[in-house]
Amino acid sequence: MNINTVIFNANINTRATRLFEDGYSIERKSEDTLVITSNEGTKYEVDTFWDSCECPCYKNHGTCKHLIGWKQLEKVQAEYEEHLLAGAPAEDEEFGRAWYADRAALRA
C-alpha cells in the first residue's frame, strides 16, 4: 500500500461519515438495495448483498463513500426522522445539519 492509497482511503472514510451532514438521504428499495441521493439530486444504487455501488468512484476503485457510509446514513436519518415526528421544528434544510452536528457532539 502506498501513500496515495492511504490518503485516498482516509478521504473516502471521512466523507462516508459525513453523508447526512452533507445533505445526503437514503431510501430502501428492497432488503439488499438502497438508493442514496446527494444534496444535488444525484442518485446511486447501492447493493448491500454484493457490496457494490453505481457511482464512478466505486467503478474506478472498488469502494466509495456510499458503500462505506450507508449504515451510518440510515441510522442518523432514522434518528432525525424520529426527532421530527416528535414535533421538533424543521424550518429549513440547515436545521438537519445543525441537528446532526449536535447529535455527533453528544456521541463524542
Secondary structure as the mmCIF struct_conf table of DSSP 4:
data_model
#
loop_
_struct_conf.conf_type_id
_struct_conf.id
_struct_conf.beg_label_comp_id
_struct_conf.beg_label_asym_id
_struct_conf.beg_label_seq_id
_struct_conf.end_label_comp_id
_struct_conf.end_label_asym_id
_struct_conf.end_label_seq_id
HELX_RH_AL_P HELX_RH_AL_P1 ILE A 3 THR A 17
TURN_TY1_P TURN_TY1_P1 ARG A 18 GLY A 23
STRN STRN1 SER A 25 ARG A 28
BEND BEND1 LYS A 29 ASP A 32
STRN STRN2 THR A 33 THR A 37
TURN_TY1_P TURN_TY1_P2 ASN A 39 GLU A 40
STRN STRN3 LYS A 43 ASP A 47
TURN_TY1_P TURN_TY1_P3 THR A 48 ASP A 51
STRN STRN4 SER A 52 CYS A 53
BEND BEND2 CYS A 55 CYS A 55
HELX_RH_AL_P HELX_RH_AL_P2 PRO A 56 HIS A 61
BEND BEND3 GLY A 62 GLY A 62
HELX_RH_AL_P HELX_RH_AL_P3 LYS A 65 LEU A 85
TURN_TY1_P TURN_TY1_P4 ALA A 86 GLY A 87
BEND BEND4 ASP A 92 ASP A 92
HELX_RH_AL_P HELX_RH_AL_P4 GLU A 93 ARG A 107
#
